[in-house]
Amino acid sequence: MTAPSTLDFLCLGSGTSYGVPMIGCRCPVCRSADPRNQRTRSSAVVTVDAVTLLIDTSTDLRTQALRHGVDRVDAVLYTHTHADHLHGIDDLRSFTLRQRQPLPCYGNAETIRVIRDRYPYIFADPECLLRWSIPRLELRELRGPVSLGGVEVVPVPLLHGRLPIYGFRIGRLAYLTDCSEIPYASWALLEGLHTLVIDGLRPQPHETHFSIAQALEVVARLRPAQAFLTHLTHDVDHGPTEAQLPPGVRLAYDGLRVKVPF
């Protein structure tokens, strides 16, 4: 089997849990005409050859999939179970209906437990007559690296405040959203990156997310060829903020596509 040469990363959503614009807000960013300031909730797609991996099922998944032409998913990788990363799960039924096969979903033990408890209708009798009217999912606990269609996925343990969550490394790409701390043992999993996508919530500090300055400290330590800050609030005006970032660091935006050497 020939090793893949490139990986395609698609940012489906670059926003925080409120999205941008935020309901009822009249701040300059929420009223901005810059399309990069229009941010749906955080989610991403990684494609390697014919394998398509979806990271999180954001509350805006249907809109994101239609907007960016995502019509197939081979597996779902869950970072954690906060609403903005999980509650689009019912939209997976469009994929399982089209593909006519169950969709494997991976996450840590707590993620798997919460999904099963929160969405019992999904895991009803698979022989029911309306079986394709609900998502047909196979929940799989992820404890270490896994090969999905020949693509190795490495879970990267992170802390989101006090909540243990996962980031993911695929080839020379790492996707680390909703994190406020990288545990000591996880740094070794992030060596030799080409592209880093990392939580950079806003300029001000936050208890459960990296601020922009903290994210830049991580970038400086890991020294990837390029980095993108994501999970951005309406405190971040794309153009002026990006102009102040160091070379090689940019802000993510909905629809951003990046090719990464594998």
For each residue, the residues with C-beta under 8 A, 3 or more apart:
1: 150
2:
3: 262
4: 7 48 49 151 171 262
5: 261 262
6: 259 260 261 262
7: 4 46 47 48 170 171 172 173 259 260 261 262
8: 46 47 48 257 258 259 260
9: 44 45 46 173 175 195 197 256 257 258 259 260
10: 44 45 46 47 68 70 255 256 257
11: 14 44 197 228 230 252 253 254 255 256 257
12: 40 43 44 45 58 60 61 64 65 68 70 254
13: 39 40 41 42 43 44 58 60 64 254
14: 11 39 40 42 230 231 232 251 252 253 254 256
15: 18 19 20 39 40 41 42 231 232 233 254
16: 19 20 39 41 42 84 201 231 232 233
17: 41 82 83 84
18: 15 22 23 233 234
19: 15 16 22 39 40 41 60
20: 15 16 29 30 37 38 39 232 233 234
21: 25 29 30 31 38 234
22: 18 19 25 30 234
23: 18
24:
25: 21 22 30 234
26: 30 31
27: 30 31 234
28: 31 32 237
29: 20 21 32 37 234 235 236 237
30: 20 21 22 25 26 27 37 234
31: 21 26 27 28
32: 28 29 37 237 238
33:
34: 37 237 238 239
35: 38 253
36: 238 239 251 253 254
37: 20 29 30 32 34 234 237 238
38: 20 21 35 254
39: 13 14 15 16 19 20 232 253 254
40: 12 13 14 15 19 43 58 60 63 64 254
41: 13 15 16 17 19 58 59 60 84 85 88
42: 13 14 15 16 56 58 84 85 177 178 230 231
43: 12 13 40 54 55 56 57 58 60 61 64 85 88
44: 9 10 11 12 13 54 55 56 175 197
45: 9 10 12 52 53 54 55 68 70 73
46: 7 8 9 10 52 53 55 170 173 175
47: 7 8 10 51 52 53
48: 4 7 8 51 53 149 151 170 171 262
49: 4 150 151
50: 149
51: 47 48 74 148 149 150 151
52: 45 46 47 70 72 73 74
53: 45 46 47 48 73 74 75 76 77 148 151 153 170
54: 43 44 45 57 70 73 75 76 77
55: 43 44 45 46 76 77 78 79 168 175
56: 42 43 44 76 77 78 79 85 86 177
57: 43 54 61 76 78 85 86 87 88 89 91 92
58: 12 13 40 41 42 43 61 64 84 85 87 88
59: 41 83 84 87 88
60: 12 13 19 40 41 43 63 64 88
61: 12 43 57 58 64 65 88 91 92
62: 65 66 88 91 94
63: 40 60 66 67
64: 12 13 40 43 58 60 61 67 68 70 254
65: 12 61 62 68 69 70 71 91 94
66: 62 63 69
67: 63 64 254 255
68: 10 12 45 64 65 255
69: 65 66
70: 10 12 45 52 54 64 65 73
71: 65 98
72: 52 95 98 99
73: 45 52 53 54 70 76 92 95 103
74: 51 52 53 103 148 149
75: 53 54 103 104 105 106 148 149
76: 53 54 55 56 57 73 92 103 104 105 106 137
77: 53 54 55 56 106 107 142 153 166 168
78: 55 56 57 81 85 86 105 106 107 111 115 166
79: 55 56 85 107 165 166 167 168 177 178
80: 85 86 107 111 160 163 165 166 178
81: 78 85 86 107 110 111 114 115 118
82: 17 85 86 160 178
83: 17 59 86 87
84: 16 17 41 42 58 59 87
85: 41 42 43 56 57 58 78 79 80 81 82 177 178
86: 56 57 78 80 81 82 83 89 114 115 118
87: 57 58 59 83 84
88: 41 43 57 58 59 60 61 62 91
89: 57 86 92 115 119 122 135 137
90: 93 119 134 135
91: 57 61 62 65 88 94
92: 57 61 73 76 89 95 96 103 135 137
93: 90 96 97 132 133 134 135 136
94: 62 65 91 97 98
95: 72 73 92 98 99 103
96: 92 93 99 100 101 102 103 132 135 136 137
97: 93 94 100 132 133
98: 71 72 94 95
99: 72 95 96 103
100: 96 97 132
101: 96 136
102: 96 136 137 138
103: 73 74 75 76 92 95 96 99 135 136 137 138
104: 75 76 137 138 140 148
105: 75 76 78 115 137 138 139 140
106: 75 76 77 78 140 141 142 146 153
107: 77 78 79 80 81 110 111 112 115 139 141 142 166
108: 111 112 141 142 143 155 164 165 166
109: 112 113 141
110: 81 107 113 114 164
111: 78 80 81 107 108 114 115 166
112: 107 108 109 115 116 139 140 141
113: 109 110 116 117
114: 81 86 110 111 117 118
115: 78 81 86 89 105 107 111 112 118 119 137 139
116: 112 113 119 120 123 139
117: 113 114 120
118: 81 86 114 115
119: 89 90 115 116 122 123
120: 116 117 123 124
121: 124 134
122: 89 119 134 135 137
123: 116 119 120 137
124: 120 121 128 134
125: 128
126: 131 136
127: 131
128: 124 125 131
129:
130: 133 134
131: 126 127 128 134 136
132: 93 96 97 100 136
133: 93 97 130
134: 90 93 121 122 124 130 131
135: 89 90 92 93 96 103 122
136: 93 96 101 102 103 126 131 132
137: 76 89 92 96 102 103 104 105 115 122 123
138: 102 103 104 105
139: 105 107 112 115 116
140: 104 105 106 112
141: 106 107 108 109 112
142: 77 106 107 108 146 153 155 166
143: 108 155
144: 154 155
145: 152 153 154 155
146: 106 142 152 153
147: 150 151 152 153
148: 51 53 74 75 104 151 153
149: 48 50 51 74 75
150: 1 49 51 147
151: 4 48 49 51 53 147 148 170 171
152: 145 146 147 170 171
153: 53 77 106 142 145 146 147 148 168 169 170
154: 144 145 168 169 170 189
155: 108 142 143 144 145 166 167 168
156: 166 167 168 169 174 176 182 186 189 190
157: 164 165 166 183 185 186
158: 164 165 166 167 176 178 179 181 182 183 186
159: 162 163 164 165 179 180 181 182 183
160: 80 82 163 164 165 178 179 180 208 209
161: 180 207 208
162: 159
163: 80 159 160 208
164: 108 110 157 158 159 160
165: 79 80 108 157 158 159 160 178 179
166: 77 78 79 80 107 108 111 142 155 156 157 158
167: 79 155 156 158 174 175 176 177 179 186
168: 55 77 79 153 154 155 156 174 175
169: 153 154 156 173 174 175 189 190 193
170: 7 46 48 53 151 152 153 154 173 175
171: 4 7 48 151 152 260 261 262
172: 7 192 193 194 195 260 261 262
173: 7 9 46 169 170 193 194 195 196 197 260
174: 156 167 168 169 190 193 195 196 197 198 224
175: 9 44 46 55 167 168 169 170 197
176: 156 158 167 179 182 196 197 198 199
177: 42 56 79 85 167 197 198 199 230 231
178: 42 79 80 82 85 158 160 165 199 208 209 231
179: 158 159 160 165 167 176 182 198 199 209 210
180: 159 160 161 199 206 207 208 209 210 214
181: 158 159
182: 156 158 159 176 179 186 187 190 218
183: 157 158 159 186
184: 187
185: 157 188 189
186: 156 157 158 167 182 183 189 190
187: 182 184 190 191 221
188: 185 191
189: 154 156 169 185 186
190: 156 169 174 182 186 187 193 196 222
191: 187 188 222
192: 172
193: 169 172 173 174 190 196 222 224 225
194: 172 173 224 225 226 260 261
195: 9 172 173 174 224 225 226 227 228 258 260
196: 173 174 176 190 193 218 219 222 224 226 227 228
197: 9 11 44 173 174 175 176 177 227 228 230 252
198: 174 176 177 179 210 215 218 219 227 228 229 230
199: 176 177 178 179 180 209 210 215 229 230 231
200: 210 211 212 214 215 216 229 230 231 232 236 251
201: 16 206 209 210 211 212 231 232 233
202: 206 209 211 212 232 233 235 236
203: 211 212 213 235 236 241
204: 211 235
205: 211 214
206: 180 201 202 209 210 211
207: 161 180
208: 160 161 163 178 180
209: 160 178 179 180 199 201 202 206 231
210: 179 180 198 199 200 201 206 214 215 218
211: 200 201 202 203 204 205 206 214 215
212: 200 201 202 203 215 216 229 236 241
213: 203 216 217
214: 180 200 205 210 211 217 218
215: 198 199 200 210 211 212 218 219 229
216: 200 212 213 219 220 245 246 249
217: 213 214 220 221
218: 182 196 198 210 214 215 221 222
219: 196 198 215 216 222 223 224 227 246 248 249
220: 216 217 223
221: 187 217 218
222: 190 191 193 196 218 219
223: 219 220
224: 174 193 194 195 196 219 227 248
225: 193 194 195 248
226: 194 195 196 248 249 250 258
227: 195 196 197 198 219 224 248 249 250
228: 11 195 196 197 198 249 250 251 252 256 258
229: 198 199 200 212 215 232 245 249 250 251 252
230: 11 14 42 177 197 198 199 200 251 252
231: 14 15 16 42 177 178 199 200 201 209
232: 14 15 16 20 39 200 201 202 229 236 251 252
233: 15 16 18 20 201 202 236
234: 18 20 21 22 25 27 29 30 37
235: 29 202 203 204
236: 29 200 202 203 212 232 233 241 251
237: 28 29 32 34 37 240 241
238: 32 34 36 37 241 242 251 253
239: 34 36 242 243
240: 237 243 244
241: 203 212 236 237 238 244 245 251
242: 238 239 245 250 251
243: 239 240
244: 240 241
245: 216 229 241 242 249 250 251
246: 216 219 249
247:
248: 219 224 225 226 227
249: 216 219 226 227 228 229 245 246
250: 226 227 228 229 242 245
251: 14 36 200 228 229 230 232 236 238 241 242 245
252: 11 14 197 228 229 230 232 256
253: 11 14 35 36 39 238 256
254: 11 12 13 14 15 36 38 39 40 64 67
255: 10 11 67 68
256: 9 10 11 14 228 252 253
257: 8 9 10 11
258: 8 9 195 226 228
259: 6 7 8 9
260: 6 7 8 9 171 172 173 194 195
261: 5 6 7 171 172 194
262: 3 4 5 6 7 48 171 172
